[in-house]
Amino acid sequence: MSTDEPTPRRSPEPSGVDLARVALRAAREAARARGEAAQQKRQARRGGLRSGARADGRDPMALGSAINRLITERGWETPAAVGGVMGRWPQIVGEDVAKHCVPERYDEDERVLVVRCDSTAWATNLRLLAPTLVARLNEDLGHGSVRVIKVQGPGGPGGPARRYGPLRAPGSTGPGDTYG
């Protein structure tokens, strides 16, 4: 060999730090491959449903959202809305009317709201207001939710029992303010 020829350079053997980097890189690639394979298996088992950062049907939801979803699934929108109206009755009809007239029940099949009044005068007044109230309720609940408001007075079926005081006329049947 002559001294004129350059000797081929060998790359130096990897030292401790370089060996650690190469081993770490190989381990990361192997772990990534194992993770991707496991995720593909899970997706295949679940039919492609993916859990993670994106929302899916298994995620927890707020109570209000869960109740709204249940009401929609069961078809309870109208009864729930009417129940809300019964809770807001004073705001819908006004404080004066609400003191004397109380909604009792709602018949979903007939779309009838039954209201009990504490006197015949208020029952008559509510009968006169009924078309306006039906329009207001349907505006609030959706068209056709309430077809009729059935007004009951104090002496109607299920009304309060007649109370006899200590002073009453002989042969009297009770208070004169009865309905029906």
Contacts in CASP RR format, 6 or more apart in sequence:
PFRMAT RR
TARGET T0000
AUTHOR 0000-0000-0000
METHOD contacts of the structure
MODEL  1
MSTDEPTPRRSPEPSGVDLARVALRAAREAARARGEAAQQKRQARRGGLR
SGARADGRDPMALGSAINRLITERGWETPAAVGGVMGRWPQIVGEDVAKH
CVPERYDEDERVLVVRCDSTAWATNLRLLAPTLVARLNEDLGHGSVRVIK
VQGPGGPGGPARRYGPLRAPGSTGPGDTYG
14 22 0 8 1.000
43 49 0 8 1.000
43 50 0 8 1.000
49 56 0 8 1.000
49 58 0 8 1.000
50 56 0 8 1.000
51 58 0 8 1.000
61 69 0 8 1.000
70 76 0 8 1.000
71 77 0 8 1.000
71 80 0 8 1.000
78 108 0 8 1.000
78 141 0 8 1.000
78 145 0 8 1.000
79 106 0 8 1.000
79 108 0 8 1.000
81 140 0 8 1.000
81 141 0 8 1.000
81 142 0 8 1.000
81 145 0 8 1.000
82 106 0 8 1.000
82 108 0 8 1.000
82 113 0 8 1.000
82 141 0 8 1.000
82 145 0 8 1.000
82 146 0 8 1.000
83 106 0 8 1.000
85 92 0 8 1.000
85 103 0 8 1.000
85 137 0 8 1.000
85 140 0 8 1.000
85 141 0 8 1.000
86 103 0 8 1.000
86 106 0 8 1.000
89 98 0 8 1.000
89 102 0 8 1.000
89 103 0 8 1.000
90 98 0 8 1.000
92 133 0 8 1.000
92 136 0 8 1.000
92 137 0 8 1.000
92 140 0 8 1.000
93 101 0 8 1.000
93 129 0 8 1.000
93 133 0 8 1.000
97 122 0 8 1.000
97 125 0 8 1.000
97 126 0 8 1.000
97 129 0 8 1.000
100 117 0 8 1.000
100 118 0 8 1.000
100 119 0 8 1.000
100 122 0 8 1.000
101 115 0 8 1.000
101 116 0 8 1.000
101 117 0 8 1.000
101 118 0 8 1.000
101 122 0 8 1.000
101 123 0 8 1.000
101 126 0 8 1.000
101 151 0 8 1.000
102 115 0 8 1.000
102 116 0 8 1.000
103 113 0 8 1.000
103 114 0 8 1.000
103 115 0 8 1.000
104 114 0 8 1.000
104 115 0 8 1.000
104 116 0 8 1.000
104 152 0 8 1.000
105 113 0 8 1.000
105 114 0 8 1.000
106 112 0 8 1.000
106 113 0 8 1.000
106 114 0 8 1.000
106 146 0 8 1.000
107 114 0 8 1.000
110 147 0 8 1.000
110 148 0 8 1.000
111 144 0 8 1.000
111 145 0 8 1.000
111 146 0 8 1.000
111 147 0 8 1.000
111 148 0 8 1.000
112 146 0 8 1.000
112 147 0 8 1.000
112 148 0 8 1.000
112 149 0 8 1.000
112 150 0 8 1.000
113 137 0 8 1.000
113 146 0 8 1.000
113 148 0 8 1.000
113 149 0 8 1.000
113 150 0 8 1.000
114 149 0 8 1.000
114 150 0 8 1.000
114 152 0 8 1.000
115 126 0 8 1.000
115 149 0 8 1.000
115 150 0 8 1.000
115 151 0 8 1.000
115 152 0 8 1.000
116 152 0 8 1.000
116 153 0 8 1.000
116 154 0 8 1.000
116 159 0 8 1.000
117 123 0 8 1.000
117 125 0 8 1.000
117 126 0 8 1.000
117 151 0 8 1.000
117 152 0 8 1.000
117 153 0 8 1.000
117 154 0 8 1.000
117 179 0 8 1.000
118 153 0 8 1.000
118 154 0 8 1.000
119 153 0 8 1.000
119 154 0 8 1.000
119 177 0 8 1.000
120 153 0 8 1.000
120 154 0 8 1.000
120 177 0 8 1.000
120 178 0 8 1.000
120 179 0 8 1.000
121 177 0 8 1.000
122 153 0 8 1.000
123 151 0 8 1.000
123 152 0 8 1.000
123 153 0 8 1.000
123 179 0 8 1.000
126 133 0 8 1.000
126 149 0 8 1.000
126 151 0 8 1.000
127 151 0 8 1.000
130 148 0 8 1.000
130 149 0 8 1.000
130 151 0 8 1.000
133 149 0 8 1.000
134 146 0 8 1.000
134 147 0 8 1.000
134 148 0 8 1.000
134 149 0 8 1.000
137 145 0 8 1.000
137 146 0 8 1.000
138 144 0 8 1.000
138 145 0 8 1.000
138 146 0 8 1.000
152 159 0 8 1.000
152 179 0 8 1.000
153 159 0 8 1.000
153 179 0 8 1.000
153 180 0 8 1.000
154 160 0 8 1.000
154 177 0 8 1.000
154 178 0 8 1.000
154 179 0 8 1.000
155 178 0 8 1.000
155 179 0 8 1.000
155 180 0 8 1.000
156 179 0 8 1.000
156 180 0 8 1.000
162 173 0 8 1.000
162 174 0 8 1.000
162 175 0 8 1.000
163 175 0 8 1.000
164 174 0 8 1.000
168 174 0 8 1.000
END
